[in-house]
Amino acid sequence: MAARAKRRQSVSVPAPLFTIGYEKSRPEAVQTELARARVKILVDTRAVAASRKPGLSKRQLAALLDENGIAYLHLQKLGTPAAGRQAARAGDMKKLWRIYDRHLETPDAKEAMAELLSLVRSGKRICLLCFERDPAQCHRSRIAAIVRERTGAKITDLVPPLF
């Protein structure tokens, strides 16, 4: 009886998975939200980890996070393909989701997803990053839904203050 109780206690609840978009926010505001949520690894899900916003391109962002004890990982293959980004800019969300869902079936995207799932299952506090402020308008919501389905992780969308 005691062994069974111990086994039940050892079943772990998955760490939460956070998402964040930096649209209309400063890098420091993003970093503050990540610190508040005690995020340990920021996973950049942009296909192109460059930004016109100072401080939010790959190297600058990684340096800011490192200074604050947060690791940075770019899973480029989870990013939206160029045709999907064009559809999003044109406001055709149905086309974006068709393109992105098809992209997730590619070997590269599957490999990147497996890496993300492994990180989440490790119990580390992970946050997915992309540009869009509203997660419903961003592919990171699709990624988060898959992670939730496969790991049971609770999804929390972080919203940094506007500048």
N, C-alpha and C positions, 0 to 999 in steps of 0.2 A: 504494500500500500504506500509506504513512504517513497519507494523508488518511483512509482507512478506520479506522485505529487511533485517530486523533484523534476521529472521529465516535463511536466506541464509548466513548471516555473522556468525551465530553461528555454522554452519556446519564446523567441524574441519577437517583439513588435518591430516592424521595419522603421527605420529612421524616416522622418518626413522628407519629401522632395519639394524644394522650393523652385519657383520660377520668377524671373524679373525681366522687365524691359526697360531700357534706358532712354527711350524717347522723351524729350522735354525735361531731362534731368542732367545734373552734373555728375561727373565720376565720383566725387566725394559723397554725394547723396546715395549713389548706388552702393558704395563701399559701406556706408553707415547702415543701410538696410541689411546688408549681408552680415555685418557684425552683430546687429541686433538679433538676427535669427540664428546666430552662432554657426553660420555656414563655414565649412572647412574646405570645400572645393567648389569653385565656380566652373561650370562646364559651358563653354561658349558654343552655341549651336548655330552660329552664323556660317554660311558657306564662304563668305568673304569677311574675314575678321579685321576689316578696316572700317574707319568711321570718319566722317567729316567733323565730328564733334571732338575737340581736343581731349585727350586722355582716355578715349574709349576704343582706340585701335589696339590690336593684340599686344604688342610689346609694352605700351604705356599702361594699359589696364593690368597686365600681368605684374608689372613692377609695383603699381599701387597696391594691388592685392597682397603681393609678397611682403611688402612693408608692414602689412596689417595681419599677417599670419594666415592668409587665405591662399590656397593653391589655385592655379589656373590650368585648365585643360581645354584645348580646342578640339572638339569633335566635328571637324569640317564636313564629314560625310553625312552628318545629320542635318546639314544646312539645306535650305531650299534651292533647287536648281534654278538657273537663270530664267528659264521659261516660266517657272512658278513665281519668281520675283516680278517678272513683267506682268503677269496676270494680276498679282496683288496691287501693283502700281496702277493698273487699269481699273481696279475695283471689282475684278471678276473673281470673287472668292470661291465660287464653285469650281472654276478652272484651276485655281491655285490648289485646292484640296485634292482634285483628281491627279494633278501632276505630282503633288507631294506624296500622296498615298502610293502612287506607282513607284516613286523614288525610294520609298521605304522598303520596297521589295528587292532592291538591287543588292548584290553581295557586299559592296562597300558600306551601304547604310546598315545592313544587317550586322556586319562586323562592329561598326561603331555603336549600334544599339546594344549589342552583347557586352561591349566594354562598359557602357553606361549602367546596364543592369547589374553587372558585377560590382561596380562601385556602390550602387544603391544597396545591394545585398550585403555589402561589407559593414553597413551600419553608419557610414560616414554621412554627415549632413551636406547634401549636394544641392546646388542651385543651378538651374538652366538659365542662360542669358541669351537674349536676342534684342532686337531694336524696339519692336512695337510695345507700347505701353499697355495696351489692352490684350491680354493673353488670348482672348477669343479671336483676335485678328492675326494671330501669330502661330507658326508651325510648332512652337514649343509646347502649345497646348496638346497637340497630337502626340508629341513625344511623351509628355507627362501622363497622358491617358494610357499609353502602352505600358509605361513603367508601373502605373497603379494596377492595371490588369494583371501584370506578371509578378508583381512583388507585394501588392497590398499596401504600398506606401501611400500615406495621406499627402495630398497635393495642397500647397499653400502658395498663393500668388503674392509676392512682395511688390509694393508700389512705392517707389522713391518719391520724395516731394518734388514738385515742379520747380524750375528755376525762376 
